[in-house]
Amino acid sequence: MLTSKQRAYLRGLASTEDTILQIGKNGINDNLITQVDDALKARELIKMSVLETAPVTAQEAAYSLAEATKSEVVTTIGSKLVLFRRNPQDIKIELPKAKKQ
C-alpha cells in the first residue's frame, strides 16, 4: 500500500513520462492486461490514456487493471491514469520511506 507521500513522489515522476498504452473501443481485454503486466514488469511505473471511444472511464480502467495486474493506482486525471507495481527482481524506482507508526 502506497503512502500519500509515495503517491505524490510517483505522480511527480509520471508527469514527465510518455503515455505508453491506450485503451480504445475494445476496452480492457486479456491482450491489454498482458501488455500492462509486461510494461509494469519492465518499468514499474506506467502512464496510460483512455480514448473517447473506450467503454470505460479512466478511473474504472485504472482500478480494473490494478486488480488484474496486482498493481496500485497512483492517480487518474481526466483521461490519463498511472499505475505502479514494484518489481522485486529489478527495482528501478526508490520510493520515499514510509514513516514508522
C-alpha positions in Angstrom: 0.0 0.0 0.0 1.4 3.4 -1.0 1.5 6.3 1.4 0.4 9.7 0.3 4.0 10.9 0.2 5.0 7.9 -2.0 2.0 8.5 -4.3 2.9 12.2 -4.6 6.5 11.2 -5.5 5.3 8.8 -8.2 2.9 11.4 -9.6 5.8 13.7 -10.0 7.8 11.0 -11.8 4.9 10.2 -14.0 4.4 13.8 -15.1 7.5 13.6 -17.2 6.7 10.1 -18.6 5.2 9.4 -22.0 1.9 7.7 -22.3 2.8 4.1 -23.4 -0.6 2.4 -23.8 -4.1 3.4 -24.8 -7.4 1.9 -24.0 -9.7 2.1 -27.0 -13.1 0.8 -28.2 -12.2 -2.8 -27.3 -11.9 -1.8 -23.6 -10.0 -4.0 -21.2 -9.3 -7.4 -22.6 -6.7 -10.2 -21.9 -4.3 -8.7 -24.5 -4.3 -5.3 -22.8 -3.9 -6.9 -19.4 -0.8 -8.8 -20.7 0.7 -5.6 -22.2 0.1 -3.7 -18.9 1.6 -6.6 -16.9 4.7 -6.7 -19.1 5.1 -2.9 -19.1 4.9 -2.8 -15.2 7.5 -5.6 -15.0 9.9 -3.6 -17.2 9.2 -0.1 -15.9 7.4 -0.3 -12.6 5.5 3.0 -13.4 3.4 3.4 -16.4 1.1 6.1 -17.8 -1.9 5.2 -20.0 -4.7 7.1 -21.7 -8.3 6.2 -22.3 -9.7 7.2 -25.7 -13.1 8.7 -26.1 -14.3 5.6 -27.9 -13.5 3.4 -24.8 -16.4 1.8 -23.0 -14.8 2.6 -19.6 -13.7 5.8 -17.8 -10.1 6.3 -16.8 -11.0 5.6 -13.2 -12.8 2.4 -14.0 -10.0 1.3 -16.2 -7.3 2.1 -13.5 -8.9 0.1 -10.8 -9.8 -2.8 -13.1 -6.3 -3.0 -14.4 -4.8 -2.6 -11.0 -6.8 -5.5 -9.7 -5.9 -7.7 -12.8 -2.2 -6.9 -12.6 -1.8 -6.7 -8.8 -0.6 -3.1 -9.2 -1.6 0.2 -7.5 -3.4 3.2 -8.9 -1.2 6.2 -8.4 -3.6 8.7 -10.0 -6.3 9.3 -12.6 -6.6 12.7 -14.1 -9.1 13.3 -17.0 -8.4 10.5 -19.5 -5.0 9.6 -18.1 -4.1 7.0 -15.5 -0.9 6.0 -13.8 -0.2 2.5 -12.3 2.7 1.3 -10.2 4.0 -2.1 -9.3 7.3 -2.9 -7.6 9.5 -5.4 -9.4 11.4 -7.2 -6.6 13.9 -8.7 -9.1 14.8 -5.4 -10.7 13.9 -2.3 -8.6 14.0 0.8 -10.8 12.2 3.4 -8.5 13.4 4.0 -5.0 10.3 5.2 -3.0 10.5 7.6 -0.1 10.4 5.6 3.2 7.1 5.3 5.0 7.1 6.8 8.5 7.1 4.3 11.3 3.9 4.2 13.3 
